[in-house]
Amino acid sequence: MRRRINLLAKEATLRPSLDILIPKPASSLKRDIRTVLIDQWNDRWFMSTNGRQTYEYIPLVGLKLITQIPQVVHFLTNRGCFQFYFFRFGLSDTQNCSCGVIGTADHYILQCPLNSDLSRKLVYDTDNPSTLIESQSNQLIIKEIVDRVDSIIHKI
């Protein structure tokens, strides 16, 4: 039996081409397609002029869910209960925070003296803004700040 197998193996090496072609498994094809699509998505995200506030914190897109906290999404998109956003749509006659600076999401979360008690608790690399949203504790602090801003602005 062993001799027969060796003989068949030797015969196979002398053939000019393969007898059968073994395709990639479906899982491998799916992974390759997913990789190409995500690469294309990242190229478009990098080249886009839209969503630059979000891009600062999420420079690479992917399939991993970053947050489920609506207030963090408001911060990341600069849309929500921020004076700058309300002013942009004519819902407020000022774009300034009550501290006098333009009331963008970044201002309220990172610079506003009215929220410094909370923003001081944020732990991240200031040279790498994407690290701000990596930790769940930072996301909860951002939620708390946005809730605070929302409660103050609704009183104005």
C-alpha positions as CSV (number, residue, x, y, z in Angstrom):
1,M,0.0,0.0,0.0
2,R,2.8,2.4,1.0
3,R,4.6,1.6,-2.3
4,R,1.4,2.4,-4.3
5,I,1.1,5.8,-2.5
6,N,4.7,6.7,-3.2
7,L,4.3,5.8,-6.8
8,L,1.1,8.0,-7.2
9,A,2.9,10.9,-5.4
10,K,5.9,10.6,-7.7
11,E,3.5,10.5,-10.7
12,A,1.7,13.6,-9.5
13,T,5.0,15.6,-9.4
14,L,5.6,14.9,-13.1
15,R,2.3,16.4,-14.2
16,P,2.5,19.9,-16.0
17,S,-0.5,21.3,-14.0
18,L,-2.7,20.7,-11.0
19,D,-5.6,18.3,-11.3
20,I,-7.9,20.3,-9.0
21,L,-8.0,23.9,-7.8
22,I,-8.8,24.4,-4.2
23,P,-10.7,27.7,-3.7
24,K,-10.3,29.9,-0.7
25,P,-12.7,29.2,2.1
26,A,-15.7,31.5,2.3
27,S,-14.5,32.9,5.6
28,S,-11.2,34.0,4.0
29,L,-13.1,35.6,1.1
30,K,-15.3,37.5,3.5
31,R,-12.3,38.7,5.5
32,D,-10.6,39.9,2.3
33,I,-13.7,41.8,1.1
34,R,-14.2,43.3,4.6
35,T,-10.6,44.5,4.6
36,V,-10.8,46.1,1.2
37,L,-14.1,47.8,2.0
38,I,-12.7,49.2,5.3
39,D,-9.6,50.4,3.5
40,Q,-11.8,52.2,0.9
41,W,-13.9,53.7,3.7
42,N,-10.8,55.0,5.5
43,D,-9.5,56.6,2.3
44,R,-12.9,58.4,1.8
45,W,-13.0,59.4,5.5
46,F,-9.4,60.8,5.3
47,M,-10.1,62.8,2.1
48,S,-13.5,64.1,3.2
49,T,-14.1,67.7,4.3
50,N,-17.2,66.7,6.3
51,G,-17.1,65.4,9.9
52,R,-13.7,66.9,10.8
53,Q,-14.8,67.3,14.5
54,T,-15.4,63.5,14.5
55,Y,-12.3,62.8,12.5
56,E,-10.2,64.4,15.2
57,Y,-11.3,61.8,17.7
58,I,-11.9,58.9,15.3
59,P,-9.2,59.1,12.6
60,L,-9.7,55.5,11.5
61,V,-13.1,54.0,10.8
62,G,-13.9,50.4,11.5
63,L,-16.6,48.0,12.6
64,K,-15.9,48.3,16.4
65,L,-18.6,50.1,18.3
66,I,-17.0,53.1,20.0
67,T,-19.8,54.3,22.2
68,Q,-23.5,53.8,22.9
69,I,-23.8,57.0,25.0
70,P,-25.8,59.6,23.0
71,Q,-24.0,62.5,24.8
72,V,-20.6,61.2,23.6
73,V,-22.0,61.1,20.1
74,H,-23.1,64.7,20.5
75,F,-19.6,65.7,21.6
76,L,-17.9,63.7,18.8
77,T,-20.2,65.3,16.1
78,N,-20.3,68.8,17.7
79,R,-24.1,68.5,17.4
80,G,-26.3,68.8,20.4
81,C,-27.0,71.2,23.2
82,F,-24.1,73.5,22.4
83,Q,-24.4,77.3,21.9
84,F,-22.4,77.2,18.7
85,Y,-24.8,74.6,17.2
86,F,-27.9,76.5,18.3
87,F,-26.5,79.7,16.9
88,R,-25.7,78.0,13.6
89,F,-29.3,77.2,13.1
90,G,-30.7,80.5,14.4
91,L,-32.0,79.0,17.6
92,S,-29.9,81.3,19.7
93,D,-28.7,84.9,19.2
94,T,-25.2,84.1,20.5
95,Q,-22.7,81.4,19.8
96,N,-20.8,82.1,23.1
97,C,-20.8,80.0,26.2
98,S,-21.7,82.0,29.4
99,C,-17.9,82.2,30.1
100,G,-17.5,84.3,26.9
101,V,-15.8,81.8,24.6
102,I,-17.4,80.2,21.5
103,G,-19.5,77.3,22.8
104,T,-18.4,74.4,20.7
105,A,-18.4,70.8,22.0
106,D,-14.6,70.9,22.5
107,H,-14.9,74.1,24.5
108,Y,-17.5,72.7,26.9
109,I,-15.7,69.3,27.4
110,L,-12.1,70.4,27.4
111,Q,-11.7,74.1,28.2
112,C,-14.7,75.7,29.8
113,P,-14.0,76.9,33.3
114,L,-17.6,76.1,34.3
115,N,-16.9,72.4,33.8
116,S,-13.3,72.3,34.9
117,D,-14.2,70.2,38.0
118,L,-15.2,67.4,35.6
119,S,-12.8,68.0,32.7
120,R,-9.9,67.7,35.1
121,K,-10.9,64.1,35.7
122,L,-10.4,63.2,32.0
123,V,-7.3,61.1,31.4
124,Y,-5.9,61.2,27.9
125,D,-2.9,62.1,25.8
126,T,-3.4,65.8,24.7
127,D,-1.2,65.1,21.6
128,N,-3.5,62.2,20.6
129,P,-7.2,63.3,20.9
130,S,-8.5,59.8,20.0
131,T,-7.3,58.6,23.4
132,L,-10.0,60.8,25.0
133,I,-12.8,58.4,24.1
134,E,-10.9,55.1,24.6
135,S,-11.9,54.7,28.2
136,Q,-15.4,54.1,29.5
137,S,-14.6,56.4,32.5
138,N,-13.8,59.3,30.2
139,Q,-17.0,58.7,28.2
140,L,-19.0,58.8,31.5
141,I,-17.4,62.1,32.4
142,I,-18.2,63.5,28.9
143,K,-21.8,62.4,29.4
144,E,-21.9,64.2,32.7
145,I,-20.5,67.4,31.2
146,V,-23.0,67.3,28.2
147,D,-25.9,66.7,30.6
148,R,-24.8,69.7,32.7
149,V,-24.4,71.9,29.6
150,D,-27.9,70.7,28.4
151,S,-29.5,71.6,31.7
152,I,-27.9,75.1,31.8
153,I,-28.6,76.0,28.1
154,H,-32.3,75.0,28.4
155,K,-32.6,77.5,31.3
156,I,-31.2,80.3,29.1
